[in-house]
Amino acid sequence: MANLRFEVVAEAFKKKPQEVIAPIERPSEYFGKNVFNRAKMYKYLPRDVYEKLIDVIDNGARLDRSIADAVAKGIKQWADENGVTHYTHWFQPLTEGTAEKHDAFIEHDGKGGMIEEFSGKLLVQQEPDASSFPNGGIRNTFEARGYSAWDPTSPVFIIDDTLCIPTIFISYTGEALDYKAPLLRSLHAVNVAATEVCHYFYPEVKKVISNLGWEQEYFLVDEGLYYARPDLMLTGRTLMGHDSAKNQQMDDHYFGAIPERVQAFMKDLEIQALELGIPCKTRHNEVAPNQFELAPIFEETNLAIDHNMLLMSLMKKIARHHGFRVLLHEKPFAGVNGSGKHENWSLATDTGVLLHGPGKTPEDNLRFIVFIVETLMAVYKHNGLLKASIMSATNAHRLGANEAPPAIISSFLGHQLTEILEHIEKSNKDELFDIAGKQGLKLDIPEIPELLIDNTDRNRTSPFAFTGNRFEFRAVGSEANCASAMIVLNTAVAEALQSFKKRVDALIEKGEDKISAILDVVREDAKFCKPIHFEGNGYSDEWVEEAKKRGLDCETSCPKIFERYLDKETIEMFESQNVMSKKELEARNEVKWETYTKKIQIEARVFGDLSMNHIIPVCTHYQSQLAKNVQSMYDIFPAETAAQLTSRNKKIIEEIAERTQIIETGVEDLVNARKVANKIESEHLKAIAYHDTVAPKMEEIRYQIDKLELIVADELWTLPKYRELLFIR
C-alpha cells in the first residue's frame, strides 16, 4: 500500500487528454438527437395521436389510454432506427439517484422463434419492487408491488441501446415513493393558484409554468488517486487529510484556463448532453482547485430536474472514460469550498410574462409586487421547511462554512426593491393609487426601471436571493435531487397565492375596488413577511442572534431540521394543495432519518478501519525507524552528544505515541457510541444520537491524524494527500 500512492501519482502525471471527436454538425443540429421530442412525435405518430399527446403535455389533459398503443408503435419505430434493443422505466426513488431495469423487446412468437414487441401497456406501466427502495414503511418486504407510470410531459430518450421512459413511482396503494410524483402535483398546484391571481391582471392567461435553471458544481479527481483513497470510494469525501500548503488562497483557479484533460471531459460531456436535449450553456473553473461548474439554459421545472438527474449519471460515466472520478459530495475536501447546486426559479405565463419581472405599465408593476411579496410570504411562513428540503448529512458540511449560505433561510432583495416594498408598507393606501377613469391606474410607487434586472451586487451569503426576474435558491447541495426543494417552494407559493386571492376576493365581495383590495392585502403581507428580508452578512454571529429575534428557524442539527416536515402547518399545506398526505410525509421522514444514520454509520466504519489499519501502522513504523536511529546514535556517540543529536527525534517519537494513543482510544469510543446508538429503535432518535454522539468523535480523531500527516515521513504515508488530489489534473 505504501507504494500504491506513488504509483498512482506517477500514472496520473503521465495521462494525456482523451481525443474527443465532435460531430460534423453544429450543436443546434444534433441537439435532441437521442430524444423523442416534438419534431419526432410529429414524424412518427399519426396526426390525431400527436395532437392528443401535445394536449396532454401542454394543457394537462388526461392521458387517453387508447392512444398508448399508437404512441408506443411510433416510439418503437424510432428506437429501431437507432439500434435500440431494450427499454426501461426511468424513475427517481428516494435515494437521490435514478433507477432503471432493462427489458429486451423480444417475446415468443409461438413458433419456436422470437418477435420484437413494445405495446402501450409496457409504455404506460410497469411493476418494480417497491419494498427494495427506501419507502419509510409504506411497503413491507412481503408487499413488494409498486408501479412506475409514464410521465408524458418528460420526453423519452435513448442511452446506448436502451429506450428510457421517464416515470413516476407509486405504491400499490397509491402513495408516492419517488420525487417526481409530488413534484408534478406541486407544479399543478402553483399553476392553478398563480393562474387565478394572474387573472386580476391578464384574463387571457391559461397556464403558469414553473421554470428552473440549475448550476451543477462538482470536483474531478484522477481515478487512480480516487482508488487509493478508500474514504473517497466509500463515502464520497475525504474523512482525513491535512490542508495543502496552497489551495484556493490565490483565487487563481476561479474562471481560470480550463485544464486540458478537463476540457476534453467537458467537451465530451456537452456533446452527449446536447444529444440528450440538455441545453448546456456555461462551463468554467470554480473557486476550489479541481472544482468546476456546468449550467444549462433554464427549462420547465419537471424537465429541468430530469435533465439534472440524467446529467449527473452522464458525468460519472464520461469521467471514467477520461480517467477521472466525479465527486458530487457537497464537501469532499476540508479547508476548500464545497459544491452546491444553485436553483434559479421563476414563474411565467403561457403568454410570455415573467411574473417576478417588472413591467412597463403600472398594472405590470403591481403584478410584479404581488408575486414578489407572496413568494416572500411562502418563504417566511415555511422557512424551516425550506431548510429541511435542502438539508442532508452531506450538505450539512457545506452550509454555514463561509462559502455557502448559512443554515438560516433569508431573502436578499437588493436596495431598489427593498425601498419599493418599504414605500408600499409605510404609505397610506390612498396615497399609493388613484383610479383615473379611462386613463387607467396610477400608482405612487417609485419607478421600476428595467435596470432592476441584475441592478445590484448579489449577496452570496443569502440562501434565497432575488436576481432581477427570478429567485436563486443558493442553499441546495450539489448531490441533491433538485425536486426536493422545488416541491416545497412551489407548494408553499401555491398556498400563499391561494390565501392572497381568497382575501382579495373577500374585499371585492364587500364592494371594494379590485386594485384597492389587491393593495390592501399586498401591504398587509409586505409587513408580515418583513422578517425574512436580510441584506447583510449571513455569516456573522450578529445575524444568528438577529434571526432568532425575528423568529426564523436557526436549528443546525440535520435530524432535528427534518422535523419541520411533520409540523402541523406543513401537513396542512401539503394536504390542502393535494401534493402529499400525512402518511407520505411521515414515510419520507423515516427515509430521511434512516439515510442520515446510514451515511454517518458508513463514515464511522470507514474511519475506524483507516485509523487502525492505515494510519496507526504507518505511524508506528516511522516511530520504529526513529527509535532505531536514536539507538544507533547512542551506539556511535557519547551519551551527552547523542542526547543532543536525538532530541528532535525523541520529541517526534513521543508525539506519535501520544497522538496514536488518542486515536486508538477515540476509535474505541467511536465504536461504543455506535453500539449505543444502534440499539435505539426510533429512526428519529437514532439519527439524533448519531448526530450528537457519533459524528463529533470522528472530528476529534481527524485532528490527531491530520497532525500526524505533517510529521510522518512522506514516503511512508499511504493515502494520497490533498496537494495530489487537488492539483493533479
C-alpha positions, -999 to 999 in steps of 0.1 A, spaced: 0 0 0 29 23 7 39 22 -29 4 24 -44 2 62 -36 33 69 -56 24 46 -84 -10 62 -90 6 97 -87 32 88 -113 5 74 -136 -17 104 -131 12 127 -142 15 107 -175 -21 109 -185 -30 130 -216 -63 144 -227 -85 119 -245 -93 127 -280 -130 137 -284 -144 135 -319 -170 162 -323 -200 157 -346 -196 174 -380 -230 191 -375 -234 223 -355 -247 218 -319 -281 232 -328 -284 204 -354 -276 175 -332 -294 189 -301 -320 164 -290 -307 137 -314 -315 110 -289 -348 124 -276 -383 116 -288 -391 153 -289 -420 171 -306 -404 170 -340 -400 132 -338 -435 129 -323 -449 147 -354 -428 125 -377 -436 91 -361 -471 95 -347 -505 97 -366 -517 133 -367 -546 128 -343 -525 109 -318 -498 137 -320 -524 164 -312 -539 144 -283 -504 138 -268 -494 175 -272 -527 185 -254 -516 162 -225 -482 178 -224 -492 215 -228 -526 216 -212 -526 189 -187 -554 169 -204 -560 134 -191 -540 108 -209 -563 87 -231 -551 51 -227 -565 44 -262 -536 63 -278 -509 45 -258 -505 17 -284 -501 42 -312 -476 62 -293 -457 30 -284 -457 20 -320 -442 53 -331 -415 53 -304 -406 17 -312 -401 26 -349 -378 55 -339 -360 33 -315 -355 5 -341 -339 30 -365 -314 40 -337 -303 4 -329 -322 2 -296 -328 -34 -283 -340 -27 -247 -364 -4 -228 -367 7 -192 -389 28 -170 -365 55 -156 -376 69 -122 -363 87 -92 -367 68 -59 -358 84 -26 -321 76 -30 -310 109 -46 -303 89 -77 -322 72 -106 -333 36 -111 -338 15 -142 -345 -22 -151 -337 -30 -187 -360 -54 -206 -354 -66 -242 -382 -61 -267 -381 -98 -276 -411 -121 -269 -420 -157 -280 -437 -158 -314 -454 -192 -306 -435 -209 -334 -402 -215 -316 -388 -181 -326 -388 -146 -313 -406 -113 -322 -398 -78 -310 -427 -61 -293 -434 -28 -275 -470 -22 -265 -489 7 -250 -492 -13 -218 -454 -16 -215 -450 21 -222 -476 32 -196 -470 10 -166 -446 -15 -150 -442 -32 -116 -408 -26 -99 -401 -39 -65 -414 -12 -42 -400 -27 -10 -364 -27 -21 -363 11 -24 -364 34 6 -401 38 14 -404 47 51 -426 16 59 -452 22 32 -442 -11 16 -431 -42 35 -408 -69 22 -437 -92 17 -456 -64 -1 -433 -57 -29 -457 -44 -55 -453 -9 -67 -460 8 -100 -440 30 -123 -462 51 -146 -453 70 -177 -448 108 -174 -456 121 -209 -445 156 -200 -409 145 -200 -397 131 -233 -385 96 -239 -348 93 -247 -321 68 -257 -289 59 -238 -267 34 -256 -290 6 -267 -318 14 -242 -350 33 -246 -355 53 -213 -391 62 -203 -394 89 -175 -419 77 -150 -434 83 -116 -431 56 -89 -460 49 -66 -470 22 -42 -497 -4 -47 -520 17 -25 -512 50 -44 -486 67 -22 -457 84 -39 -424 66 -35 -403 90 -55 -396 127 -61 -414 131 -94 -450 123 -83 -452 150 -56 -432 174 -79 -458 171 -106 -486 177 -80 -468 208 -67 -463 222 -102 -501 217 -108 -509 234 -75 -487 265 -83 -501 266 -119 -537 267 -106 -531 293 -79 -508 316 -99 -532 315 -129 -561 326 -108 -541 355 -94 -529 364 -129 -565 369 -139 -566 401 -119 -541 415 -144 -542 393 -175 -576 375 -181 -562 357 -212 -537 337 -192 -545 299 -193 -514 285 -176 -484 294 -154 -452 275 -158 -426 270 -131 -391 273 -146 -358 262 -132 -322 268 -142 -297 248 -120 -260 253 -117 -241 220 -111 -208 222 -92 -185 192 -89 -149 181 -83 -128 159 -106 -102 136 -92 -78 114 -111 -92 79 -110 -60 63 -97 -58 87 -68 -95 81 -61 -90 43 -58 -61 49 -34 -84 67 -10 -109 42 5 -128 71 22 -135 88 -12 -146 55 -27 -170 46 1 -182 79 14 -176 104 -14 -154 126 8 -120 126 25 -125 118 61 -90 129 69 -62 149 52 -43 180 61 -46 212 41 -24 216 11 1 244 17 -15 260 -14 -52 255 -21 -75 284 -31 -58 313 -13 -46 329 -45 -80 327 -62 -62 316 -93 -84 287 -102 -118 305 -104 -126 313 -140 -91 303 -150 -80 285 -181 -96 250 -180 -70 222 -178 -66 202 -210 -78 168 -196 -108 186 -180 -115 205 -212 -117 171 -231 -140 157 -205 -163 188 -207 -164 187 -245 -174 150 -244 -200 157 -217 -215 186 -236 -218 167 -269 -236 138 -252 -257 161 -231 -268 181 -261 -277 149 -279 -300 141 -250 -316 175 -252 -299 190 -221 -293 227 -231 -257 231 -217 -248 268 -217 -219 276 -193 -188 257 -181 -160 271 -160 -135 265 -132 -150 270 -98 -132 285 -67 -115 255 -53 -87 236 -72 -102 208 -94 -137 222 -88 -158 230 -119 -194 241 -129 -218 233 -157 -251 252 -161 -278 249 -187 -304 273 -201 -335 273 -179 -363 249 -187 -397 239 -173 -391 226 -138 -400 189 -143 -379 186 -174 -350 206 -158 -349 182 -129 -350 151 -152 -321 167 -171 -301 173 -140 -305 137 -128 -296 125 -162 -266 148 -164 -252 135 -130 -253 100 -143 -237 110 -176 -209 129 -158 -199 98 -138 -199 76 -169 -179 101 -191 -155 110 -163 -143 73 -161 -136 73 -198 -113 103 -193 -96 88 -163 -114 109 -137 -139 103 -110 -167 129 -104 -172 140 -68 -207 153 -62 -204 153 -24 -211 188 -10 -178 188 9 -153 163 -3 -123 183 10 -119 202 42 -105 237 40 -117 245 5 -150 255 -9 -177 228 -11 -201 223 -40 -237 235 -43 -264 234 -70 -280 268 -71 -316 267 -83 -328 297 -103 -366 296 -100 -392 317 -118 -429 317 -128 -440 326 -163 -474 327 -181 -482 309 -213 -484 344 -228 -447 350 -221 -449 372 -189 -423 366 -163 -443 371 -131 -412 380 -110 -400 406 -136 -410 443 -136 -430 456 -165 -436 488 -184 -471 497 -170 -484 504 -135 -505 472 -138 -475 451 -147 -455 466 -118 -484 459 -93 -484 423 -106 -447 422 -101 -450 434 -65 -478 409 -58 -458 379 -69 -426 391 -51 -444 396 -18 -464 364 -20 -432 344 -27 -416 360 3 -447 351 23 -442 315 13 -405 316 22 -412 333 55 -440 311 66 -421 279 57 -385 290 62 -378 260 84 -393 236 59 -374 251 30 -342 245 50 -353 209 57 -358 204 19 -322 211 12 -306 196 43 -287 163 43 -258 146 61 -236 157 32 -249 193 27 -246 199 64 -208 201 59 -212 229 35 -239 252 48 -226 280 71 -190 273 62 -182 308 49 -185 295 13 -222 288 11 -254 303 26 -259 299 63 -283 273 77 -309 301 82 -332 309 54 -335 346 45 -340 366 13 -318 393 -3 -338 417 -24 -313 444 -33 -315 481 -24 -340 492 -50 -367 465 -44 -363 469 -6 -370 506 -10 -401 499 -31 -415 474 -6 -408 498 23 -426 526 4 -457 504 -1 -456 492 35 -453 527 51 -476 547 27 -513 551 32 -532 531 6 -550 562 -7 -516 578 -13 -505 548 -33 -530 548 -61 -557 566 -80 -582 554 -105 -583 579 -133 -612 567 -154 -602 556 -189 -567 567 -182 -563 537 -161 -544 530 -129 -519 555 -114 -496 540 -88 -475 561 -65 -447 535 -65 -412 546 -73 -405 538 -110 -393 503 -115 -369 505 -144 -358 476 -165 -324 481 -148 -339 463 -119 -327 431 -136 -292 424 -120 -290 460 -108 -273 451 -75 -245 430 -64 -258 396 -53 -254 388 -17 -235 355 -18 -244 347 18 -281 348 11 -298 314 7 -327 329 -13 -318 359 -34 -338 380 -59 -318 383 -91 -339 406 -113 -367 384 -126 -363 352 -106 -351 339 -72 -319 320 -67 -321 293 -41 -284 290 -32 -285 266 -3 -293 234 -24 -265 208 -23 -246 195 -53 -256 159 -47 -293 166 -42 -323 159 -63 -335 194 -73 -371 182 -68 -368 182 -30 -365 220 -28 -389 226 -58 -417 205 -42 -416 227 -11 -411 260 -28 -438 256 -55 -463 242 -29 -456 270 -4 -460 296 -31 -493 280 -43 -506 282 -7 -495 318 -4 -511 328 -37 -543 309 -28 -546 327 5 -539 361 -12 -567 356 -37 -591 344 -10 -586 376 10 -587 399 -21 -619 383 -33 -635 388 2 -627 425 0 -641 427 -35 -673 410 -24 -677 437 2 -677 463 -25 -640 474 -26 -624 482 -59 -602 453 -72 -570 474 -72 -577 488 -38 -583 453 -25 -551 440 -40 -531 469 -24 -548 463 9 -537 426 10 -502 431 -5 -494 459 20 -505 436 49 -484 408 36 -454 430 29 -454 440 66 -460 404 77 -431 388 58 -406 416 65 -385 394 89 -374 372 60 -356 402 43 -319 404 52 -293 423 32 -263 419 54 -236 393 61 -252 359 67 -220 345 82 -219 369 111 -227 359 147 -249 391 149 -271 377 122 -277 344 141 -289 364 171 -310 387 150 -325 358 131 -336 343 165 -352 376 174 -371 375 141 -384 340 148 -366 324 119 -356 287 122 -320 286 135 -317 249 141 -284 233 129 -289 197 137 -298 179 105 -321 152 121 -339 179 140 -343 201 109 -362 172 92 -389 176 120 -402 206 101 -418 181 76 -442 170 103 -452 204 117 -489 210 117 -486 239 92 -465 217 68 -490 189 68 -519 213 63 -501 230 34 -492 197 16 -527 182 21 -546 214 11 -526 216 -21 -530 178 -28 -493 173 -30 -486 148 -2 -506 132 26 -496 130 62 -488 93 57 -464 101 28 -447 129 48 -442 106 78 -428 79 55 -404 103 38 -391 115 71 -384 79 82 -363 76 50 -345 109 57 -336 99 93 -326 64 82 -304 77 53 -287 102 77 -279 74 101 -266 51 75 -243 78 60 -227 86 93 -226 49 102 -206 41 70 -183 71 76 -176 59 111 -168 24 100 -145 35 72 -129 60 96 -122 33 122 -107 10 95 -84 37 81 -73 48 115 -64 13 128 -52 -4 95 -36 25 77 -27 54 99 -15 38 131 6 11 114 23 38 93 29 60 123 43 32 145 66 20 116 80 55 113 83 56 151 103 24 150 127 39 123 132 69 145 138 47 176 165 27 157 181 60 147 182 71 183 196 39 195 224 39 168 233 74 178 239 63 213 260 34 200 282 58 180 284 90 202 289 97 239 257 99 258 257 137 261 263 142 223 238 115 214 212 131 236 217 164 219 216 149 184 185 128 190 164 153 209 142 162 179 136 125 170 127 117 207 101 145 206 86 131 174 86 96 189 68 109 220 43 129 199 35 99 177 29 78 208 6 104 224 -14 110 192 -18 73 183 -29 66 218 -56 93 215 -67 78 181 -69 43 195 -90 54 224 -111 76 201 -118 48 178 -129 26 207 -152 54 219 -165 58 184 -174 21 181 -191 21 216 -211 52 206 -223 34 175 -233 4 195 -253 25 219 -270 44 191 -278 13 171 -299 -1 200 -323 29 196 -354 16 178 -368 50 167 -352 61 134 -357 97 145 -340 94 179 -313 71 164 -304 98 138 -302 124 166 -279 101 186 -256 97 155 -255 134 151 -248 142 187 -226 114 198 -210 96 168 -202 123 142 -183 146 167 -159 118 177 -147 115 141 -137 152 140 -118 147 173 -98 118 158 -93 135 125 -75 164 142 -49 139 155 -45 122 122 -40 154 103 -13 164 127 5 131 123 4 136 85 27 166 89 53 147 109 54 112 94 78 107 65 61 115 32 74 83 16 56 62 42 22 79 41 -2 56 22 -31 79 14 -28 104 -15 -25 139 1 -46 170 -6 -19 185 -28 -21 155 -51 -59 151 -51 -65 188 -58 -37 197 -82 -31 167 -104 -55 171 -134 
